[in-house]
Amino acid sequence: MPESVENLGGCVITTSPKSPNCSVIFALKDQNYLLHSKPKDENWTKELCSFAEENFRNGEVVVCNGMLCALFSFFSRHYAVFNYVNSLVSGTASWSTMSIIPSLCVFHNMPDDYNNDRTEKVAHVAVFGEDVVLLFVVLFYGRVVMEVCIFSLRIGADGKPCWRRETGVKGYTFFLGGRNNVAFTTNHEKLQHDCIYLLRSYHEEVLLYTIDMDNQTFSFELIPDEAFMDSNNLCWVVPSRTRKTKKKIGRLSLTIRSIEDDSTTIRMEEENSSDISSQWADLPTELLESLISNLSLVERIYIRAVCKAWSSIPNHLHEAKVWPWLMYCPKKSNQCRFIDPLHGKEYSMDLKFLGSKKITLHFSKDGWVLASSGKNLFVINPFTRKTVKLPCYRLDEETHGLSFSSVPTSPDFVVFGIKGFELVTWSRGKSKWNRKSVSNEVEFDFSFNNPVFFREEVYFLGRIGNLGVFNPKTKKCRILDRPTPILDLLDVLDEYVEDCYLMEIEGELISVFPGNEDIEDSYRVFKLDETEMDWIELHDLGDLTLFIDRRNSIAKRVPFRDCANRIYFPRFDDGDKRGAFYSIETCKYCPRVYGLTEPINCVWIEPNLNP
């Protein structure tokens, strides 16, 4: 082969190196051309991509049925071009019409043009089987996976290439990033089916992501070797043999059939459960009632299943002590799962009554969840199966904030959203959404989290820590002069902060911001002093626990002292299912930063069994 050149990107070998028709093709980084050569050639041949007006940041190439598909990236835009290998090698290349990568579906209210240095859209192309080109588009926000889209390449009747959205590819594992992309048949238990392993360079880190398309979760590990500061220095190698391992994970299955006052039909299953001796039935009723009054929701469900005598004791499930659970939806559309971050338990719930279409979760409050399926928007209580349908509302790349004021059974129930420079609201009894343009009224840089209803108004947190307010009754929007933006109080160099959160508890507004730059993964908590209109830092939360996420954040006084004074995040250890948290007392992140599982489509929810 000719000598190597600089800035080599993706590479493909067209056939076996033993074949006289074998060619090696490289895409180059920060260039607008390809290089190709045969094994015995002395020099590389340059093929200019005439459609490119600017140099591309990166490129990948694959060959499928004699056709070359080249994927080029330029910042947040990605382009695919097509040619036939024979014409490329013979010097008669003529590129087909450039195909722009389809936009994402914006599962989590992220505007497609949201301008910050933490948002990144990564695209990779791979050959699946022998004749299918697959395109993977992953939207990141910092280290977090926001959405994963898979497209297959199809040739239309007019001969032009087009992309078709796929829900997944069963029976295959994909290895993406680095110098090459590999599709591998997973016929053993070591690798997960329908899973993506992705190498990604982020700031000064190289991260290895594991994206489970079935469960719609992801995790990432740090590749520590300083020699691998750029993921393009790595390549995937599939070993000829792998050793099978068996791993069995038990899961609790919670199925709620119906809830009407105290008449409740609930079934809870656990693998390898054992019978409990009938002697428990002899305990005094007064003692049992006292015991039940101090039990959590799940413990009350369990206690009724101990024996027939216990099932007849009044349980009052709606009076159980509850705290936020993490609700998420795997790809199986008629099921959702819950993670109890304090006890480290996972439960599943049947949602067949919602139909078979995929559900996207946007916001939660008081046990009710704002969700969508296509253009259908609705509010649901998954524990009582009560559903309130809203007027159709198309969520697109400009929609980046959704919340509601109170439970849907309340007469003052209001749903609120931000769509570009437009504020939209819907109230009970209305047949359509009310729209209010604010493009000429205010200049406000919204942070990436949902607004909060507070004192009959809607409060927004800005990316510098200032506050904006919208009044749904007067349809007026204003930016508060006070409090002073939190960013002025922090020792950071950035002009704005992305990872900030706003919530309300007991008539007070609380915000969470990242800590000083010299302390990795640290957080600081502030309370709004309405008398002085200043942010006051809280160095101790007392018995308060925060559960934060960009979709919704909840402040709660939990019944366990050792879980108080913490900030919980929407991620957990896949082994013991305990939630990840930051301790205000010790200023440490537990159990660790890397290797935790985080759902792609989730919200914090407080179980609510009130009809």
N, C-alpha and C positions, 0 to 999 in steps of 0.2 A: 504494500500500500504506500501511497505518497506520504511525505512527512506531515505530521500534525500541524494544524494552524490554531490560532487563538480564537476564543469565543465560540467554541463548538457547543451546539445545543443538542436537541434530540437527534437520534440516529436510527436508521432502519437498514437491514440487509434484505435485499429483495428476494433472494433465493439462497440455496445452500452455497457456501463458498467454493464447493467443488464444481459447481455448474459454471460453464463459460459465460452464461448470461447474468451471473451474479454482479450486483452493483451495491455499493455502499453510499447512502445518501445522508447528509447532515443538514440540519437547519442551524443557523448561526444566531447567537445572541447579539442584540444591538446592531443588526444588519438587516438588509432587505433582499437577501438572495440565499440560495441553497448551494451546497457543494456536493458533487457526486463523482465517483470514480469506480473503476473495476480493480480487482486485486492486483493486476499486473501493470496498471497504468503508472506512469511516473509522476503525473501531476493531477491535481484536482481540477475539475471543470466547474466553472461558476455559472449558475443559472439565476439571472436576475428576475425577481418577482415584479413585473412591470406595473402591477396594480398598486404597489406600495409607494405612497408619497413620502413616508417617513420610515425610519428604521424601527424594527420591532424589538421589544424587550426580550422576547424569548420565542422559541419555536419548537414544534414537535412534528414528526413525520411517521406515517404508517403506510403500509402497502396492503391492498386487499383486492384480489381478483385482477391483478395487473394495473390497478388504479392507485395512484399516489394521492394521499390526503395529507395536506400540510396545514397545521394549526399554528397561527401566529397570535401573539399577545402584544397589545400596546396599552399599558396601564390597565384600565378597567374594561377595555374593549377587546374582543376576541374575534378572529376571522379564520375561516376555513376555505382553502382553495384546493382545486382538484386538477389532476393531470394524469396522463397515462405514462407508465414507467418507460415503455419502449420509445415514446416520442421524446421524453426527457433525455434519455441516454443517447439517442441518435442526434440530438441537437435541434429537433424540430418541435420543441415544446410550445404548447399554446394553452395557457391556463384558462380554465372555465371561469364562469362568472363567480366572483367572490361571494361566499355565503356568510352572512353575519350570524353569529351565535344567538339563538333565541334568548330572550330575557327570562329572568327567574319569576317564580310565582309569588315571591315576597310573603312567605309564611309568617314572618314575624315583624311585619310593619316596617321594614327597612326600605327607605326610598332608594330607587335604583341609582340615583345620582347623588346620594348622601355623601357630602364632601368632607372626608377626614382621613387621617393617615392610618386609621385602624380598620377601615373597611377594605376588603380585597375580594375580588372575584377571580377564582383560579379555574382554569380549564385544562383538561387533559383528554387525549384521544387514544383509543386502543382498539385492537382488532379482537372481536369476540367470535369464537369458533373459527371458521375458515373464510367466511364471506360477509361478515357484518362489522361495520365500523361503529363503535360506540363513542359518544362524546360525554364527558363528565364535567359538569359545572358546579363548583362548590363556592358558596358565599360565606366568607368569614367576617366576623366582627372581633378584632383583636385575635385572641386564641380560640374564640368560640365559633363552632360551625352553626351557621344560621339556616342554611338550606342546601340540599343536594338534589341536583336534577340530572337525569340520565336521558340522553337522546340517541336514537339509532339513525344512521344515514340511509335514506331511501332515494332511489332515482325515480323521478316522476315520469309521467307519460311523455312530457316534452323533453326528456333526457336531462333535465336539470336536477341537481342534488337538492334534497330538502331533509329536514330533521323531524323526527317523530318522538314525542315524549314517551318514555318507558317508566314503569313503576319499579322495575328492578330486573335482575337477571338471576334466576334460580340456578343453583348448582355450580356457581362460579365465584371465585374470589379474585379481586382485582388489586394489583399492586401499581400505584401511580406515583409520579414525581421522580426526580432524579434524571438520569440519562435515558431511561426507557420506561415503558409501561407494559405490564404483563397481565394477561387473563389466564387464570389457572383453574382447572377443574378440581373442585374440592370433594374428593371421594373418601376423605378420612376426617376424623373428629378434631384434629389439631387446628384446622382452619375453619372458620365459620363460613357457612353458605351465605350468599348475597351480602358480602362484606367487602369493604374497601379499605386497603392500607395505603396511606397517603403520606409522602414526604413533603415537608413544607419548610421553607426558610422564613422566619419571622423575627424581625429586628436582628439580634445577634444570636439567635437560637436556631437549631434545626430540630423540628418536631416530627415525630412519627404518630400519625393519627390512625385510629381504628374506628371506622364508621360502620355501625351495624344497621343495614338498611331495613331489616325485618323489625327490629325493636325501635328503630329511629333514635338511636343513641350514639354517642361518640366518646372517645377518650383520647388522650395524647400523652406521649412519653418524650422526654428530652434525650436526644443523642448527644452525649457529653463531650465526645472527642473534639478538641479545638480544630483538628484538621478538617472537620466536616462543617465548617461555618456556612457553607453554601450547599444546599441540597442537590444542586446540579453536579456536585463532585461524586455523587453516589449513584449506584445502579442496582437493579434488582437481579438476583440470581436464584433460579428455582432449583433446589437440590433434586437429584434423581430419586432419592428415597427419603421418606419421612416416617417418623415413629408415631404410631397411634397412641393417643391417651384418652382416657375416659374421665369425664367429669359430670357429676350429677348434682344439680342444684335444686333444692326443694323450693316450692313457692306456695304461699297461701293464696287461696282463691276465694274472694268475697263476692257473693252474688246476692243482691238485694232485690227481691221480687216485688214487694210493695210495702209502703209505709203509710198507715192511716192511724193517727193517734197512737194508742198503745197496742193496736192489733198489727203485729209485724211478722212477716214471713221472711226469714233470713237464713241463708245457708252458707256456712263457712267450712272450707275443706283445707286440710293440711296433710301433706304426704307423711306416711309412716306414723300417723297419729295412733295412740293407744287408748283403750277403754279406761275409764276412771271408775274406781270401786264404788259400788252402790251405797257404801256407808256414808258418803257425803250427803245423801238424802235425809239423814237423821239430824242435821244441824238445825238449831232453832230458827224459826222464820225471822224473828227480830234481829238476830245476828246477821242473817243473810241480807236483810234490807239495809242494815247499817254498812255492811261490806259493799253492796252494790252502789250505794250513794257516793263512794269514793273511787269507783272504777272508771276507766276510760271507755270510749265508745266500743272499741274492739273487745276489750275485756268483758263488757256487758253482753256482747254478742256471744262470746265464748261461754259465759257462765250459764246461759240458758240451755246450752247444749250438753251440760254435764249429766243431768238426769231429768226424768219426767217431773219430779217434784219441784226442781229449781225452775223449770220452764214456766210454771204457773205463777211464779212470784212477779208482782208488778216491777217492770224494769225501767220504764220511762227513758228510752234511748235518747230522746231529744234533750234530756238534762245531763247527759254525759259530759265529762270534761274533754274538750277537744283542743287541738292546736293545729297549725297548718301542716298539711301533707303536700307532697309534690305530685301533681297529677300529670300524666303524659300519655300520649297515644302512640302505640306501635303501628306498623303498617297495616296490621289486621284491623280493618275499619270498624268492626262492631265490638271493640274491646278497648278499655282504658285501664291504666295501672296507677297505683298510688304507692309512694314511698313515704313511710313514717321516718323522718330523719332523726328523731330522738330515740326511738326504740330499735331502729334498724330492721324494720319489717317491710315486706312488699305485698300488696294486695292487688287483685285484678277484679274488674267489674264488667259485666255484660252490658253493652249498649246497642243491642240489635234493634231496639225500637227507634233508633235514629236513622236506620237505613244502612246501606252498604258503602256509601260514598265516604271519602276521607274527610276527617274533621280537623280543622285547624283551631287551636286555642289562642285567644288574644288577651283575655283579662279575666280576673276573678274577684269577687267580693261577697262576703257573708254566705259562702257556700254555693253561689251561683256563678256560672262560667259563661262568658261571652265567646261564642265560637262561630265558625263559618264553614260552609261546604259549598264551594263554587261561589255564586253570587248570593246564596241564601245565608242570611245572618240570623242568629237566634241566641237566646239566653236559656241555659239549662241548669237544673239542679240534679246532678247525676245520682244523688242519694235518694231522692224522692221521685225521680223521673219526670218531674214537672218541666215543661218547655214553653217558652214564650217566643213566638216568631216575630221578627222585625221586618219592616219593608225591605225589599231587595236592595242591596247596596254592593256595588262592585268594588272590591278591594284591589288596588293596583299599586304600582311602584311609588305613587305619591302619598299613599296612606301610611302614616307613621305614628298614630296615637289613637287608642280606643279605650274607653272606660265607661262606667255607669255610676249613678249616684247612690242607689239603694236597691233593695230586693225588688224584683219585678212586680210583686204583689202590692207594693206601696203606691199610693196615688201620686207621689212626686217623683216617680221613676223616670230618669232621663238618661239617654245614651249619648255619648259625646265622642267625636272623632276629629282628627286633623288630616286634611287632604290637601297637600301643597300649601297654598296661601288661603285655604278655605277651611273654616270651622263648621262642622256639621253636627246637628243635634236631632234627636227624636224623642218625643214625649208620648206617654200613654194616650191612646185615643186618636193619635194623628195617623194619617194614611201615607205620609211621605216624609222624607228628611228635610229639615230646614238648613239652608246653606247661607253662610255669612263670609264674605270676602274680607280679608284683613291685610291685603297686600299694600294698601296705601295708608293704613292706620298705625301700624306698629312695626318696629324692626326688632325681632327677637330670634335668637338662635336656640331653637328647641333642643334639649338633650334627648338622648335616645331612650326614653322610657315613657310610659303612659301617664297622662295627667291625673290629678287627684281632686275629687270633690271635697270641698271644705267650706263650711258655713254658707251653703247654698250657692257657691261659686266654684269655678274650675280653676285649679292652680297648676301652672306649668313650671318646671324647673329648667332653667337655662344652663347651657354648657359652661358658663362661668360661675354658676351658683346664684344667679339672680332669679327673681320670680315674675311671672306673667299671670294675669288673672282674666278670666272670661265670665261674664254674667249671662247665664242662659235666658233670663227673663228680659233683660234690656238689650241683649245681643251686643253689648259693648265689651271691648277688649282693652286692657291697659297694662302697662309695664310699671312695676313698683320701683320708686326711687330708693326705697329702703326695703329689705336690709342690704347692707354692703355685700357684693358678690363674694361667695365663699372662697373663690380662687385667690382673692387678695389676702386671705388668712393662711393660705397653704404655701409651703416651701416647694413650689414646683416651677418649672421653666416654661411649661406649655401655656399657650394663650387660652386654651379651653380644656375641659376634662370630659371624657366620654363616659367613664364608669361612675355615674352618680345616680342617686335614687332618692325618691320623695315618697313619704307615706304620712298617714294621720293616725293618731291614737289618743283617745280620751280628750278630744278637743285641742290637740297640739300638733303642729307640723314638725316632722323629723326628716332630716336629710343625711345621706351617707356619701362620703367622698373618699377617694384613695388618699393614703397618707403621704408622707414625705418620699421623695424620689430615692433617697438613699436606703429606704427600708422596703424591700420587695414584698408585694402582696400584703400591705398594711392598709388599714381603713380608719377613718375618723368620723364621728357622729356629731351632728349639730341639731339643736332645737331652736325653733323660732320664738324669740321673746317678743310677743306682740305689744308689750308696753313700750319697749325701747325700739322695736322693729330692728333687732339685731340677731344674727346667728350666734348662739352660745354653745361652745363645745361641751359635750358630755364625756367625761372620762370614766364614768361608771353608770351602767344602765340599771343597776339594782336587780329587780326580779324581771326585768324586761328582756325579751328576746326578739331579734329582728330576723325576718325571712325576706331576702331581697332578690329581685330579678327585674329585668327590663320590662316585663309584661305587667307585673304587679308586685308590690312589696307590702308586707304585713308586719306590724308591730304587735306582739302578744305577750301577756304575762302567763308563762307556762307553769304547771304545777310541780316542776322538778327543779330544785335549787341548783343542781350541778349543770343544768342546761341553760341557766339564765346568764345574762351579761355576755351574750354571744351574738354573732351575725352569721346566719346560715345562708348557704348558697344553693342553687339548683343543681347540685352534683353530689354524688355519693360513691362510697366504696362498693364495687360490684360484688365483693365477698360478703361482708356483714351488713350491707345496705345502710349503714349509718351515714348521716349527712355530713358534708364538709362545712367547717365553720371557722370563723376568726374570733379569737377570744379577746375581749376588750381588756380583761385583767392581765393576761400574760403577753398581749400584743403578738400572738403567734397564730399561724394558720394551721389547722389540723384537719385530717391526719397528715396531708401533704398537698402539694400543688399538682403534681403530675400523676397520671395513671388513674384518675377518677372518672367515673361514668357520668355523662350529662345528657339528658334527653334533648333532642332538637326541637320538639314541639311540646311545651309544658307550661304549667302555671302553678303557683301556690294556691291551695284551696283549704278553707276551714270547713270540715264536714258539718252540714246543716241538715238535720232531720225534721225540722219543722215543716208541716204541710203548707 
